[in-house]
Amino acid sequence: MMTIAIDPTIFSTPFTDAHTANHFTDEKVSDEALHALYEAAKFGPTSMNCQPMRLIFVRSAEAKARLCAALAPGNIEKTMAAPVTVIVAMDKQFHEQMATQFPAMPTAAGMFVANAALAAETALRNASLQGAYLMIAARLAGFSVGPMSGFDRAGVDAAFCADTGWSANFLFNLGVADPAGFRPRGPRLSFDEVARIE
């Protein structure tokens, strides 16, 4: 049986050398960059190619002020200073696109139409995956990210997702990090603490 040899240095940019960003330089993130990040991340796999992630890139001062009204106090300063804050949202009606996005099973949407709980669970799981793909794409492109879960979801939904059917999942700040703001890397659990091979 063939064994794949893994060079651990390939993980340096997106993982081992990267840090969560809490401070950013004043370098802007262009529309072109945001498009490019999505164009890369959209190819990350989701179950049945369901693609429930929806994105709101919060960049203007007015939009940042609306967002900060729903943030936990500890997240306000860094969010206001970040060039862009990404609202990673999910669309529980993702199945409406499945006829074109998953043609291998033309009737796939029916299982979600008939089961709202399954649709909600599938949207949450797969939008979370897609948001992670987007953060890794950002790191590979030379940006830094700072994910956040400290926010009032109802407040974010009211301010940004009204009349869309979307709901916020998590947030992350995006830009070029100021390394002076990096905290010491926190410890990570070992393989043996979190995994087993059966």
Contact map, one row per residue, 1 for C-alpha under 8 A:
111000000000000000000000000000000000000000000000000000000000000000000000000000000000000000000000000000000000000000000000000000000000000000000000000000000000000000000000000000000000000000000000000000
111100000000000000000000000000000000000000000000000000000000000000000000000000000000000000000000000000000000000000000000000000000000000000000000000000000000000000000000000000000000000000000000000000
111110000000000000000000000000000000000000000000000000000000000000000000000000000000000000000000000000000000000000000000000000000000000000000000000000000000000000000000000000000000000000000000000000
011111000000000000000000000000000000000000000000000000000000000000000000000000000000000000000000000000000000000000000000000000000000000000000000000000000000000000000000000000000000000000000000000000
001111100000000000000000000000000000000000000000000000000000000000000000000000000000000000000000000000000000000000000000000000000000000000000000000000000000000000000000000000000000000000000000000000
000111110000000000000000000000000000000000000000000000000000000000000000000000000000000000000000000000000000000000000000000000000000000000000000000000000000000000000000000000000000000000000000000000
000011111100000000000000000000000000000000000000000000000000000000000000000000000000000000000000000000000000000000000000000000000000000000000000000000000000000000000000000000000000000000000000000000
000001111111000000000000000000000000000000000000000000000000000000000000000000000000000000000000000000000000000000000000000000000000000000000000000000000000000000000000000000000000000000000000000000
000000111111000000000000000000000000000000000000000000000000000000000000000000000000000000000000000000000000000000000000000000000000000000000000000000000000000000000000000000000000000000000000000000
000000111111100000000000000000000000000000000000000000000000000000000000000000000000000000000000000000000000000000000000000000000000000000000000000000000000000000000000000000000000000000000000000000
000000011111111100000000000000000000000000000000000000000000000000000000000000000000000000000000000000000000000000000000000000000000000000000000000000000000000000000000000000000000000000000000000000
000000011111111111000000000000000000000000000000000000000000000000000000000000000000000000000000000000000000000000000000000000000000000000000000000000000000000000000000000000000000000000000000000000
000000000111111111000000000000000000000000000000000000000000000000000000000000000000000000000000000000000000000000000000000000000000000000110000000000000000000000000000000000000000000000000000000000
000000000011111111000000000000000000000000000000000000000000000000000000000000000000000000000000000000000000000000000000000000000000000110110000000000000000000000000000000000000000000000000000000000
000000000011111111000000000000000000000000000000000000000000000000000000000000000000000000000000000000000000000000000000000000000000000000000000000000000000000000000000000000000000000000000000000000
000000000011111111000000000000000000000000000000000000000000000000000000000000000000000000000000000000000000000000000000000000000000000000000000000000000000000000000000000000000000000000000000000000
000000000001111111100000000000000000000000000000000000000000000000000000000000000000000000000000000000000000000000000000000000000000000000000000000000000000000000000000000000000000000000000000000000
000000000001111111110000000000000000000000000000000000000000000000000000000000000000000000000000000000000000000000000000000000000000000000100001000000000000000000000000000000000000000000000000000000
000000000000000011111000000000000000000000000000000000000000000000000000000000000000000000000000000000000000000000000000000000000000000000000001000000000000000000000000000000000000010010000000000000
000000000000000001111100000000000000000000000000000000000000000000000000000000000000000000000000000000000000000000000000000000000000000000000001111000000000000000000000000000000000010000000000000000
000000000000000000111111000000000000000000000000000000000000000000000000000000000000000000000000000000000000000000000000000000000000000000000001110000000000000000000000000010001100110000000000000000
000000000000000000011111000000000000000000000000000000000000000000000000000001000000000000000000000000000000000000000000000000000000000000000000010000000000000000000000000000001000110000000000000000
000000000000000000001111100000000000000000000000000000000000000000000000000001001100000000000000000000000000000000000000000000000000000000000000000000000000000000000000000000001111110000000000000000
000000000000000000001111111000000000000000000000000000000000000000000000000000001110000000000000000000000000000000000000000000000000000000000000000000000000000000000000000000111100100000000000000000
000000000000000000000011111000000000000000000000000000000000000000000000000000000000000000000000000000000000000000000000000000000000000000000000000000000000000000000000000000111100000000000000000000
000000000000000000000001111100000000000000000000000000000000000000000000000000000010000000000000000000000000000000000000000000000000000000000000000000000000000000000000000000010000000000000000000000
000000000000000000000001111110000000000000000000000000000000000000000000000000000010000000000000000000000000000000000000000000000000000000000000000000000000000000000000000000110000000000000000000000
000000000000000000000000011111000000000000000000000000000000000000000000000000000010000000000000000000000000000000000000000000000000000000000000000000000000000000000000000000100000000000000000000000
000000000000000000000000001111101100000000000000000000000000000000000000000000000011000000000000000000000000000000000000000000000000000000000000000000000000000000000000000000100000000000000000000000
000000000000000000000000000111111100000000000000000000000000000000000000000000000000000000000000000000000000000000000000000000000000000000000000000000000000000000000000000000000000000000000000000000
000000000000000000000000000011111110000000000000000000000000000000000000000000000000000000000000000000000000000000000000000000000000000000000000000000000000000000000000000000000000000000000000000000
000000000000000000000000000001111111000000000000000000000000000000000000000000000000000000000000000000000000000000000000000000000000000000000000000000000000000000000000000000000000000000000000000000
000000000000000000000000000011111111100000000000000000000000000000000000000000000000000000000000000000000000000000000000000000000000000000000000000000000000000000000000000000000000000000000000000000
000000000000000000000000000011111111110000000000000000000000000000000000000000000000000000000000000000000000000000000000000000000000000000000000000000000000000000000000000000000000000000000000000000
000000000000000000000000000000111111111000000000000000000000000000000000000000000000000000000000000000000000000000000000000000000000000000000000000000000000000000000000000000000000000000000000000000
000000000000000000000000000000011111111100000000000000000000000000000000000000000000000000000000000000000000000000000000000000000000000000000000000000000000000000000000000000000000000000000000000000
000000000000000000000000000000001111111110000000000000000000000000000000000000000000000000000000000000000000000000000000000000000000010011001000000000000000000000000000000000000000000000000000000000
000000000000000000000000000000000111111111000000000000000000000000000000000000000000000000000000000000000000000000000000000000000000010000000000000000000000000000000000000000000000000000000000000000
000000000000000000000000000000000011111111100000000000000000000000000000000000000000000000000000000000000000000000000000000000000000000000000000000000000000000000000000000000000000000000000000000000
000000000000000000000000000000000001111111100000000000000000000000000000000000000000000000000000000000000000000000000000000000000000010010000000000000000000000000000000000000000000000000000000000000
000000000000000000000000000000000000111111110000000000000000000000000000000000000000000000000000000000000000000000000000000000000100110010000000000000000000000000000000000000000000000000000000000000
000000000000000000000000000000000000011111110000001000000000000000000000000000000000000000000000000000000000000000000000000000000100110000000000000000000000000000000000000000000000000000000000000000
000000000000000000000000000000000000001111111000000000000000000000000000000000000000000000000000000000000000000000000000000000000000000000000000000000000000000000000000000000000000000000000000000000
000000000000000000000000000000000000000011111100000000000000000000000000000000000000000000000000000000000000000000000000000000000100100000000000000000000000000000000000000000000000000000000000000000
000000000000000000000000000000000000000000111110100000000000000000000000000000000000000000000000000000000000000000000000000000000100000000000000000000000000000000000000000000000000000000000000000000
000000000000000000000000000000000000000000011111111000000000000000000000000000000000000000000000000000000000000000000000000001001100000000000000000000000000000000000000000000000000000000000000000000
000000000000000000000000000000000000000000001111110000000000000000000000000000000000000000000000000000000000000000000000000001000000000000000000000000000000000000000000000000000000000000000000000000
000000000000000000000000000000000000000000000111110000000000000000000000000000000000000000000000000001000000000000000000000000000000000000000000000000000000000000000000000000000000000000000000000000
000000000000000000000000000000000000000000001111111000000000000000000000000000000000000000000000010011000000000000000000000000000000000000000000000000000000000000000000000000000000000000000000000000
000000000000000000000000000000000000000000000111111100000000000000000000000000000000000000000110110011000000000000000000000001000000000000000000000000000000000000000000000000000000000000000000000000
000000000000000000000000000000000000000001000100111110000000000000000000000000000000000000000100000000000000000000000000000001100100000000000000000000000000000000000000000000000000000000000000000000
000000000000000000000000000000000000000000000000011111000000000000000000000000000000000001111100000000000000000000000000001101100000000000000000000000000000000000000000000000000000000000000000000000
000000000000000000000000000000000000000000000000001111100000000000000000000000000000000111100000000000000000000000000000001001110110000000000000000000000000000000000000000000000000000000000000000000
000000000000000000000000000000000000000000000000000111110000000000000000000000000000000111100000000000000000000000000000000000100000000000000000000000000000000000000100000000000000000000000000000000
000000000000000000000000000000000000000000000000000011111000000000000000000000000000011110000000000000000000000000000000000000000000000000000000000000000000000000000000000000000000000000000000000000
000000000000000000000000000000000000000000000000000001111100000000000000000000000000011110000000000000000000000000000000000000000000000000000000000000000000000100000000000000000000000000000000000000
000000000000000000000000000000000000000000000000000000111110000000000000000000000001111000000000000000000000000000000000000000000000000000000000000000000000000000000000000000000000000000000000000000
000000000000000000000000000000000000000000000000000000011111001100100000000000000001111000000000000000000000000000000000000000000000000000000000000000000000000000000000000000000000000000000000000000
000000000000000000000000000000000000000000000000000000001111101100000000000000000011100000000000000000000000000000000000000000000000000000000000000000000000000000000000000000000000000000000000000000
000000000000000000000000000000000000000000000000000000000111111100000000000000000000000000000000000000000000000000000000000000000000000000000000000000000000000000000000000000000000000000000000000000
000000000000000000000000000000000000000000000000000000000011111110000000000000000000000000000000000000000000000000000000000000000000000000000000000000000000000000000000000000000000000000000000000000
000000000000000000000000000000000000000000000000000000000001111111000000000000000000000000000000000000000000000000000000000000000000000000000000000000000000000000000000000000000000000000000000000000
000000000000000000000000000000000000000000000000000000000111111111100000000000000000000000000000000000000000000000000000000000000000000000000000000000000000000000000000000000000000000000000000000000
000000000000000000000000000000000000000000000000000000000111111111110000000000110000100000000000000000000000000000000000000000000000000000000000000000000000000000000000000000000000000000000000000000
000000000000000000000000000000000000000000000000000000000000111111111000000000010000000000000000000000000000000000000000000000000000000000000000000000000000000000000000000000000000000000000000000000
000000000000000000000000000000000000000000000000000000000000011111111100000000000000000000000000000000000000000000000000000000000000000000000000000000000000001000000000000000000000000000000000000000
000000000000000000000000000000000000000000000000000000000100001111111110000000000000000000000000000000000000000000000000000000000000000000000000000000000001001000000000000000000000000000000000000000
000000000000000000000000000000000000000000000000000000000000000111111110000100110000000000000000000000000000000000000000000000000000000000000000000000000000000000000000000000000000000000000000000000
000000000000000000000000000000000000000000000000000000000000000011111110000000000000000000000000000000000000000000000000000000000000000000000000000000000010000000000000000000000000000000000000000000
000000000000000000000000000000000000000000000000000000000000000001111111000000000000000000000000000000000000000000000000000000000000000000000000000000111011000000000000000000000000000000000000000000
000000000000000000000000000000000000000000000000000000000000000000111111111100000000000000000000000000000000000000000000000000000000000000000000000001110000000000000000000000000000000000000000000000
000000000000000000000000000000000000000000000000000000000000000000000111111100000000000000000000000000000000000000000000000000000000000000000000000001110000000000000000000000000000000000000000000000
000000000000000000000000000000000000000000000000000000000000000000000011111100000000000000000000000000000000000000000000000000000000000000000000000000000000000000000000000000000000000000000000000000
000000000000000000000000000000000000000000000000000000000000000000000011111110000000000000000000000000000000000000000000000000000000000000000000000000000000000000000000000000000000000000000000000000
000000000000000000000000000000000000000000000000000000000000000000000011111111100000000000000000000000000000000000000000000000000000000000000000000101000000000000000000000000000000000000000000000000
000000000000000000000000000000000000000000000000000000000000000000010011111111110000000000000000000000000000000000000000000000000000000000000000000000000000000000000000000000000000000000000000000000
000000000000000000000000000000000000000000000000000000000000000000000000011111111000000000000000000000000000000000000000000000000000000000000000000000000000000000000000000000000000000000000000000000
000000000000000000000110000000000000000000000000000000000000000000000000001111111100000000000000000000000000000000000000000000000000000000000000000000000000000000000000000000000000000000000000000000
000000000000000000000000000000000000000000000000000000000000000100010000001111111100100000000000000000000000000000000000000000000000000000000000000000000000000000000000000010000000000000000000000000
000000000000000000000000000000000000000000000000000000000000000110010000000111111100000000000000000000000000000000000000000000000000000000000000000000000000000000000000000000000000000000000000000000
000000000000000000000011000000000000000000000000000000000000000000000000000011111110000000000000000000000000000000000000000000000000000000000000000000000000000000000000000000000000000000000000000000
000000000000000000000011000000000000000000000000000000000000000000000000000001111111100000000000000000000000000000000000000000000000000000000000000000000000000000000000000011100000000000000000000000
000000000000000000000001011110000000000000000000000000000010000000000000000000001111100000000000000000000000000000000000000000000000000000000000000000000000000000000000000011100000000000000000000000
000000000000000000000000000010000000000000000000000000001110000000000000000000000111110000000000000000000000000000000000000000000000000000000000000000000000000000000000000011100000000000000000000000
000000000000000000000000000000000000000000000000000000001110000100000000000000100111111000000000000000000000000000000000000000000000000000000000000000000000000000000000001111000000000000000000000000
000000000000000000000000000000000000000000000000000000111100000000000000000000000001111100000000000000000000000000000000000000000000000000000000000000000000000000000000001111000000000000000000000000
000000000000000000000000000000000000000000000000000000111100000000000000000000000000111110000000000000000000000000000000000000000000000000000000000000000000000000000001111100000000000000000000000000
000000000000000000000000000000000000000000000000000011110000000000000000000000000000011111000000000000000000000000000000000000110010000000000000000000000000000000000001111100000000000000000000000000
000000000000000000000000000000000000000000000000000011110000000000000000000000000000001111100000000000000000000000000000000000100000000000000000000000000000000000000111110000000000000000000000000000
000000000000000000000000000000000000000000000000000111000000000000000000000000000000000111110000000000000000000000000000001100100000000000000000000000000000000000000111100000000000000000000000000000
000000000000000000000000000000000000000000000000000111000000000000000000000000000000000011111100000000000000000000000000001000000000000000000000000000000000000000001110000000000000000000000000000000
000000000000000000000000000000000000000000000000000100000000000000000000000000000000000001111110000000000000000000000011001000000000000000000000000000000000000000001100000000000000000000000000000000
000000000000000000000000000000000000000000000000000100000000000000000000000000000000000000111111000000000000000000000010000000000000000000000000000000000000000000001000000000000000000000000000000000
000000000000000000000000000000000000000000000000011100000000000000000000000000000000000000111111110000000000000000000000001000000000000000000000000000000000000000000000000000000000000000000000000000
000000000000000000000000000000000000000000000000010000000000000000000000000000000000000000011111111000000001100110000010000000000000000000000000000000000000000000000000000000000000000000000000000000
000000000000000000000000000000000000000000000000000000000000000000000000000000000000000000001111111000000000100000000000000000000000000000000000000000000000000000000000000000000000000000000000000000
000000000000000000000000000000000000000000000000010000000000000000000000000000000000000000000111111110000000000000000000000000000000000000000000000000000000000000000000000000000000000000000000000000
000000000000000000000000000000000000000000000000110000000000000000000000000000000000000000000111111111100101100000000000000000000000000000000000000000000000000000000000000000000000000000000000000000
000000000000000000000000000000000000000000000000000000000000000000000000000000000000000000000011111111101111100000000000000000000000000000000000000000000000000000000000000000000000000000000000000000
000000000000000000000000000000000000000000000000000000000000000000000000000000000000000000000000111111100000000000000000000000000000000000000000000000000000000000000000000000000000000000000000000000
000000000000000000000000000000000000000000000000110000000000000000000000000000000000000000000000111111100000000000000000000000000000000000000000000000000000000000000000000000000000000000000000000000
000000000000000000000000000000000000000000000001110000000000000000000000000000000000000000000000011111111101000000000000000000000000000000000000000000000000000000000000000000000000000000000000000000
000000000000000000000000000000000000000000000000000000000000000000000000000000000000000000000000011111111100000000000000000000000000000000000000000000000000000000000000000000000000000000000000000000
000000000000000000000000000000000000000000000000000000000000000000000000000000000000000000000000000001111100000000000000000000000000000000000000000000000000000000000000000000000000000000000000000000
000000000000000000000000000000000000000000000000000000000000000000000000000000000000000000000000001001111111000000000000000000000000000000000000000000000000000000000000000000000000000000000000000000
000000000000000000000000000000000000000000000000000000000000000000000000000000000000000000000000011001111111100000000000000000000000000000000000000000000000000000000000000000000000000000000000000000
000000000000000000000000000000000000000000000000000000000000000000000000000000000000000000000000001000001111111000000000000000000000000000000000000000000000000000000000000000000000000000000000000000
000000000000000000000000000000000000000000000000000000000000000000000000000000000000000000000010011001001111111100000000000000000000000000000000000000000000000000000000000000000000000000000000000000
000000000000000000000000000000000000000000000000000000000000000000000000000000000000000000000011011000000111111110000000000000000000000000000000000000000000000000000000000000000000000000000000000000
000000000000000000000000000000000000000000000000000000000000000000000000000000000000000000000000000000000011111111000000000000000000000000000000000000000000000000000000000000000000000000000000000000
000000000000000000000000000000000000000000000000000000000000000000000000000000000000000000000000000000000011111111100000000000000000000000000000000000000000000000000000000000000000000000000000000000
000000000000000000000000000000000000000000000000000000000000000000000000000000000000000000000010000000000001111111110110000000000000000000000000000000000000000000000000000000000000000000000000000000
000000000000000000000000000000000000000000000000000000000000000000000000000000000000000000000010000000000000111111110010000000000000000000000000000000000000000000000000000000000000000000000000000000
000000000000000000000000000000000000000000000000000000000000000000000000000000000000000000000000000000000000011111110000000000000000000000000000000000000000000000000000000000000000000000000000000000
000000000000000000000000000000000000000000000000000000000000000000000000000000000000000000000000000000000000001111111110000000000000000000000000000000000000000000000000000000000000000000000000000000
000000000000000000000000000000000000000000000000000000000000000000000000000000000000000000000000000000000000000111111111000000000000000000000000000000000000000000000000000000000000000000000000000000
000000000000000000000000000000000000000000000000000000000000000000000000000000000000000000000000000000000000000000111111100000000000000000000000000000000000000000000000000000000000000000000000000000
000000000000000000000000000000000000000000000000000000000000000000000000000000000000000000000000000000000000000100111111110000000000000000000000000000000000000000000000000000000000000000000000000000
000000000000000000000000000000000000000000000000000000000000000000000000000000000000000000011010000000000000000110111111111000000000000000000000000000000000000000000000000000000000000000000000000000
000000000000000000000000000000000000000000000000000000000000000000000000000000000000000000010000000000000000000000011111111100000000000000000000000000000000000000000000000000000000000000000000000000
000000000000000000000000000000000000000000000000000000000000000000000000000000000000000000000000000000000000000000001111111110000000000000000000000000000000000000000000000000000000000000000000000000
000000000000000000000000000000000000000000000000000000000000000000000000000000000000000000000000000000000000000000000111111111000000000000000000000000000000000000000000000000000000000000000000000000
000000000000000000000000000000000000000000000000000110000000000000000000000000000000000001110100000000000000000000000011111111100000000000000000000000000000000000000000000000000000000000000000000000
000000000000000000000000000000000000000000000000000100000000000000000000000000000000000001000000000000000000000000000001111111110000000000000000000000000000000000000000100000000000000000000000000000
000000000000000000000000000000000000000000000000000000000000000000000000000000000000000000000000000000000000000000000000111111111000000000000000000000000000000000000000000000000000000000000000000000
000000000000000000000000000000000000000000000110011110000000000000000000000000000000000000000000000000000000000000000000011111111100000000000000000000000000000000000000000000000000000000000000000000
000000000000000000000000000000000000000000000000001111000000000000000000000000000000000111000000000000000000000000000000001111111110000000000000000000000000000000000000100000000000000000000000000000
000000000000000000000000000000000000000000000000000010000000000000000000000000000000000100000000000000000000000000000000000111111111000000000000000000000000000000000000110000000000000000000000000000
000000000000000000000000000000000000000000000100000000000000000000000000000000000000000000000000000000000000000000000000000011111111100000000000000000000000000000000000000000000000000000000000000000
000000000000000000000000000000000000000011011100001010000000000000000000000000000000000000000000000000000000000000000000000001111111110000000000000000000000000000000000000000000000000000000000000000
000000000000000000000000000000000000000000000000000010000000000000000000000000000000000100000000000000000000000000000000000000111111111000000000000000000000000000000000000000000000000000000000000000
000000000000000000000000000000000000000000000000000000000000000000000000000000000000000000000000000000000000000000000000000000011111111100000000000000000000000000000000000000000000000000000000000000
000000000000000000000000000000000000000011010000000000000000000000000000000000000000000000000000000000000000000000000000000000001111111110000000000000000000000000000000000000000000000000000000000000
000000000000000000000000000000000000110111000000000000000000000000000000000000000000000000000000000000000000000000000000000000000111111111000000000000000000000000000000000000000000000000000000000000
000000000000000000000000000000000000000000000000000000000000000000000000000000000000000000000000000000000000000000000000000000000011111111100000100000000000000000000000000000000000000000000000000000
000000000000010000000000000000000000000000000000000000000000000000000000000000000000000000000000000000000000000000000000000000000001111111110000000000000000000000000000000000000000000000000000000000
000000000000010000000000000000000000100110000000000000000000000000000000000000000000000000000000000000000000000000000000000000000000111111111000000000000000000000000000000000000000000000000000000000
000000000000000000000000000000000000100000000000000000000000000000000000000000000000000000000000000000000000000000000000000000000000011111111111100000000000000000000000000001000000000000000000000000
000000000000110001000000000000000000000000000000000000000000000000000000000000000000000000000000000000000000000000000000000000000000001111111111100000000000000000000000000000000000000000000000000000
000000000000110000000000000000000000000000000000000000000000000000000000000000000000000000000000000000000000000000000000000000000000000111111110000000000000000000000000000000000000000000000000000000
000000000000000000000000000000000000100000000000000000000000000000000000000000000000000000000000000000000000000000000000000000000000000011111110000000000000000000000000000000000000000000000000000000
000000000000000000000000000000000000000000000000000000000000000000000000000000000000000000000000000000000000000000000000000000000000000001111111000000000000000000000000000000010000000000000000000000
000000000000000000000000000000000000000000000000000000000000000000000000000000000000000000000000000000000000000000000000000000000000000001111111100000000000000000000000000001111000000000000000000000
000000000000000001111000000000000000000000000000000000000000000000000000000000000000000000000000000000000000000000000000000000000000000001100111110000000000000000000000000001111000000000000000000000
000000000000000000011000000000000000000000000000000000000000000000000000000000000000000000000000000000000000000000000000000000000000001001100011111000000000000000000000000111101000000000000000000000
000000000000000000011100000000000000000000000000000000000000000000000000000000000000000000000000000000000000000000000000000000000000000000000001111100000000000000000000000111000000000000000000000000
000000000000000000010000000000000000000000000000000000000000000000000000000000000000000000000000000000000000000000000000000000000000000000000000111110000000000000000000011110000000000000000000000000
000000000000000000000000000000000000000000000000000000000000000000000000001000000000000000000000000000000000000000000000000000000000000000000000011111100000000000000000011110000000000000000000000000
000000000000000000000000000000000000000000000000000000000000000000000000000000000000000000000000000000000000000000000000000000000000000000000000001111100000000000000000011000000000000000000000000000
000000000000000000000000000000000000000000000000000000000000000000000011001000000000000000000000000000000000000000000000000000000000000000000000000111110000000000000000000000000000000000000000000000
000000000000000000000000000000000000000000000000000000000000000000000111000000000000000000000000000000000000000000000000000000000000000000000000000111111001000000000000000000000000000000000000000000
000000000000000000000000000000000000000000000000000000000000000000000111000000000000000000000000000000000000000000000000000000000000000000000000000001111111000000000000000000000000000000000000000000
000000000000000000000000000000000000000000000000000000000000000000000100000000000000000000000000000000000000000000000000000000000000000000000000000000111111100000000011100000000000000000000000000000
000000000000000000000000000000000000000000000000000000000000000000000000000000000000000000000000000000000000000000000000000000000000000000000000000000011111110000000000000000000000000000000000000000
000000000000000000000000000000000000000000000000000000000000000000001100000000000000000000000000000000000000000000000000000000000000000000000000000000011111111000000000000000000000000000000000000000
000000000000000000000000000000000000000000000000000000000000000000100100000000000000000000000000000000000000000000000000000000000000000000000000000000111111111110000001000000000000000000000000000000
000000000000000000000000000000000000000000000000000000000000000000000000000000000000000000000000000000000000000000000000000000000000000000000000000000001111111111000111000000000000000000000000000000
000000000000000000000000000000000000000000000000000000000000000000000000000000000000000000000000000000000000000000000000000000000000000000000000000000000111111111000000000000000000000000000000000000
000000000000000000000000000000000000000000000000000000000000000001100000000000000000000000000000000000000000000000000000000000000000000000000000000000000011111111000000000000000000000000000000000000
000000000000000000000000000000000000000000000000000000010000000000000000000000000000000000000000000000000000000000000000000000000000000000000000000000000001111111000000000000000000000000000000000000
000000000000000000000000000000000000000000000000000000000000000000000000000000000000000000000000000000000000000000000000000000000000000000000000000000000001111111111111000000000000000000000000000000
000000000000000000000000000000000000000000000000000000000000000000000000000000000000000000000000000000000000000000000000000000000000000000000000000000000000111111111100000000000000000000000000000000
000000000000000000000000000000000000000000000000000000000000000000000000000000000000000000000000000000000000000000000000000000000000000000000000000000000000000011111000000000000000000000000000000000
000000000000000000000000000000000000000000000000000000000000000000000000000000000000000000000000000000000000000000000000000000000000000000000000000000000000000011111100000000000000000000000000000000
000000000000000000000000000000000000000000000000000000000000000000000000000000000000000000111000000000000000000000000000000000000000000000000000000000000000000011111110000000000000000000000000000000
000000000000000000000000000000000000000000000000000001000000000000000000000000000000000011110000000000000000000000000000000000000000000000000000000000000000100011011111000000000000000000000000000000
000000000000000000000000000000000000000000000000000000000000000000000000000000000000000011100000000000000000000000000000000000000000000000000000000000001000100010001111100000000000000000000000000000
000000000000000000000000000000000000000000000000000000000000000000000000000000000000001111000000000000000000000000000000000000000000000000000000000000001001100010000111111000000000000000000000000000
000000000000000000000000000000000000000000000000000000000000000000000000000000000000001111000000000000000000000000000000000100110000000000000000000000001000000000000011111000000000000000000000000000
000000000000000000000000000000000000000000000000000000000000000000000000000000000000001110000000000000000000000000000000000000010000000000000000001110000000000000000001111100000000000000000000000000
000000000000000000000000000000000000000000000000000000000000000000000000000000000000111100000000000000000000000000000000000000000000000000000000001110000000000000000001111110000000000000000000000000
000000000000000000000000000000000000000000000000000000000000000000000000000000000000111100000000000000000000000000000000000000000000000000000000111100000000000000000000011111000000000000000000000000
000000000000000000001000000000000000000000000000000000000000000000000000000000100111110000000000000000000000000000000000000000000000000000000000111100000000000000000000001111100000000000000000000000
000000000000000000000000000000000000000000000000000000000000000000000000000000000111110000000000000000000000000000000000000000000000000001000011110000000000000000000000000111110000000000000000000000
000000000000000000000001101110000000000000000000000000000000000000000000000000000111000000000000000000000000000000000000000000000000000000000011100000000000000000000000000011111000000000000000000000
000000000000000000000001111000000000000000000000000000000000000000000000000000000000000000000000000000000000000000000000000000000000000000000111000000000000000000000000000001111100000000000000000000
000000000000000000001111100000000000000000000000000000000000000000000000000000000000000000000000000000000000000000000000000000000000000000000011100000000000000000000000000000111110100000000000000000
000000000000000000001011100000000000000000000000000000000000000000000000000000000000000000000000000000000000000000000000000000000000000000000000000000000000000000000000000000011111110000000000000000
000000000000000000000010000000000000000000000000000000000000000000000000000000000000000000000000000000000000000000000000000000000000000000000000000000000000000000000000000000001111110000000000000000
000000000000000000000010000000000000000000000000000000000000000000000000000000000000000000000000000000000000000000000000000000000000000000000000000000000000000000000000000000000111110000000000000000
000000000000000000001111000000000000000000000000000000000000000000000000000000000000000000000000000000000000000000000000000000000000000000000000000000000000000000000000000000001111111000000000000000
000000000000000000111110000000000000000000000000000000000000000000000000000000000000000000000000000000000000000000000000000000000000000000000000000000000000000000000000000000000111111100000000000000
000000000000000000000000000000000000000000000000000000000000000000000000000000000000000000000000000000000000000000000000000000000000000000000000000000000000000000000000000000000000111110000000000000
000000000000000000000000000000000000000000000000000000000000000000000000000000000000000000000000000000000000000000000000000000000000000000000000000000000000000000000000000000000000011111000000000000
000000000000000000100000000000000000000000000000000000000000000000000000000000000000000000000000000000000000000000000000000000000000000000000000000000000000000000000000000000000000001111100000000000
000000000000000000000000000000000000000000000000000000000000000000000000000000000000000000000000000000000000000000000000000000000000000000000000000000000000000000000000000000000000000111110000000000
000000000000000000000000000000000000000000000000000000000000000000000000000000000000000000000000000000000000000000000000000000000000000000000000000000000000000000000000000000000000000011111000000000
000000000000000000000000000000000000000000000000000000000000000000000000000000000000000000000000000000000000000000000000000000000000000000000000000000000000000000000000000000000000000001111100000000
000000000000000000000000000000000000000000000000000000000000000000000000000000000000000000000000000000000000000000000000000000000000000000000000000000000000000000000000000000000000000000111110110000
000000000000000000000000000000000000000000000000000000000000000000000000000000000000000000000000000000000000000000000000000000000000000000000000000000000000000000000000000000000000000000011111110000
000000000000000000000000000000000000000000000000000000000000000000000000000000000000000000000000000000000000000000000000000000000000000000000000000000000000000000000000000000000000000000001111111100
000000000000000000000000000000000000000000000000000000000000000000000000000000000000000000000000000000000000000000000000000000000000000000000000000000000000000000000000000000000000000000000111111100
000000000000000000000000000000000000000000000000000000000000000000000000000000000000000000000000000000000000000000000000000000000000000000000000000000000000000000000000000000000000000000001111111000
000000000000000000000000000000000000000000000000000000000000000000000000000000000000000000000000000000000000000000000000000000000000000000000000000000000000000000000000000000000000000000001111111100
000000000000000000000000000000000000000000000000000000000000000000000000000000000000000000000000000000000000000000000000000000000000000000000000000000000000000000000000000000000000000000000011111110
000000000000000000000000000000000000000000000000000000000000000000000000000000000000000000000000000000000000000000000000000000000000000000000000000000000000000000000000000000000000000000000011011111
000000000000000000000000000000000000000000000000000000000000000000000000000000000000000000000000000000000000000000000000000000000000000000000000000000000000000000000000000000000000000000000000001111
000000000000000000000000000000000000000000000000000000000000000000000000000000000000000000000000000000000000000000000000000000000000000000000000000000000000000000000000000000000000000000000000000111
